Amino acid sequence: MDLPLASTRNYKTQLKTLLQEHPDAIAAIVCAIFVVVGWLALHLNWISLALFLLPVAYVIGGYGSAKEGLTTLWEEKELDVDLLMIVAALGAAILGLWRREYYLIVDGGVLILIFAVSGALEGYAMQRTENAIRSLMSLTPDTARILVCGEEREVSINKLLVGSLVIVKPGEMIPCDCIITDGFSSINQSAITGESLPIEKTIGDEVFGGTINGNGALKLRVHQPPESSLIQRIVKQVLQAQTEAPPSQLFLERFERSYAKVIVFVGVILATLPPFILNWDWETTIYKALIFLVVASPCALMAAIMPTLLSGIANGARQGILFKSGSHLERIGKVNAIAFDKTGTLTTGKPEVVEIIPVSGCSEIQVLQIAAAVELFSEHPIGKAVVNFAEIRNLTLPTANNVQALAGFGITAEIDNQKIILGKTGLIQQEVGEIPQSLIQLSQELAASEKTIIWVAQAGKILGLITVADSIREEARFLIQKLQKMGIQKVIMLTGDNQLAAQNIAQKLGITEVYAELLPEDKVSIIKQLKKEYGNVTMVGDGINDAPALATATVGIAMGIAGNDIALETADIVLMSDNLAKITTAIKLGDRTLKIIKQNITFALSFIVVLLIANFATNLTLPIGVIGHEGSTILVTLNGLRLLRQ
């Protein structure tokens, strides 16, 4: 049955696009046609036609490799595998003409063809990896809708200024990092942070460029230049990671240059000595030397690392883990010890109400209602924590009047013409007078366990205390357990806070070793000591004071959202969603990457050894040697691309 016209056109369009993106595929296809037709011409004894078609196949299929090999030889004075393949093919052709065994010319053509097909397949495989990474660059629109004098105007993203008001309608993509000034919506951040569920955001919350707005219309204010947005930083770092070769790849590249020279030297010996030592005829000697050049070339070995690392980087980017280079992906898979900063890393860095302690004759609800009614007018994080706690309990709040904030001390107001005071011990002592010693002692004990104390007083009488503390991240406790099960030898916590407070958090998390009251240089000293003892050490942090330790560690991991810009720039890996559980994902991905690289190297070397033995122990033909050699290269590349899957 004929295909519909639209389907035929669509098929032709896809084929045209494929060929435009992969010119090496065109060369391989045309080369294949000429080799097959040349072989048929020989089979039909049309020698002249065959001797015309086969050289054309050599030129079309081998042009790219010959150009690259000669460029390397001319500019860098080095040999590479591309030149070795061309020399082997030309050697087969010359030998065929010399002996009038024209099928040897076909063998050389098959070598050129399979090398071209291998290059096209490797190019396609690498393109898949690059497309997976470069898709990040399409995560922001080209234009944004801004509000000027009450009118909407569409402008280029590049023309957005700090302070511009941006309108984003339901279902639209957010153009750059902004703060919500009006509206409420759920934001799909999966492309940036790897979070599977939309996040509800409202006035005052930050939204990121490249995320998708839900059902609510939003008015946003640009708070940093578009080129400094989170998605642009991701693209910059990922593209940089593509161009930076890790130590293992650099070693292989240096190895290839020396190895190629050895292959040529041994090839010359094999092409000259056997007739004198083993009584071989010259045709057999040269033919086996040509096969040796093919099967001994380290193509598969050179493809063992970079496709695997780039696939791992792309995989991590899809899951909200930004690896700044392939070397960091390698190193995180070898981690032996991990050090965590506390505040903002193991904890959220956002205060929450922990406990309400009323005095005799008062209730928790009464204390909370009075405090929340006053804090409703406060912009302080602690005040917001009190109000949020009251909202969760669905409390009805009285009306507060004459609210005055006393910077650094607390806040005062009036409720039902009675003066309300919320604040520190000093403010209460100043306004109320002496505080019972039992309450003073209780407040000191609470403060020692890293709790912030809010005194609540009404009409000159103390109603009670509200304790506020930084909350532990939900995933932190499970992360520590997983790391220990994974065999991480050492998990410690570093903090500048007091020992008692740090020990309290560590105990809840299951961390047994804590270093407290540290300055940034103290953290660096501890990381250096850990590196001496355990070798591969990872530091996880979010603040400016963590940056020196992040730089000192073998691998530094920063929190992408909560992290300070200096920490983000210093770190080697960034967790885009601040989800600590992604650390185990990164370690497992690094471990898988190392295993696949080892598999590839073992497979590549094994194939070279087997083919070398077969060349001298059996009557291995050039086409079979080519298929074995290039087949191993393709298999190694495809094995590395397995990491593209989640």
Summary of the structure (lengths in Angstrom):
residues: 646
radius of gyration: 34.2
end to end distance: 38.9
largest distance: 116.8
contacts: 2253
relative contact order: 0.10
helix: 58%
strand: 18%
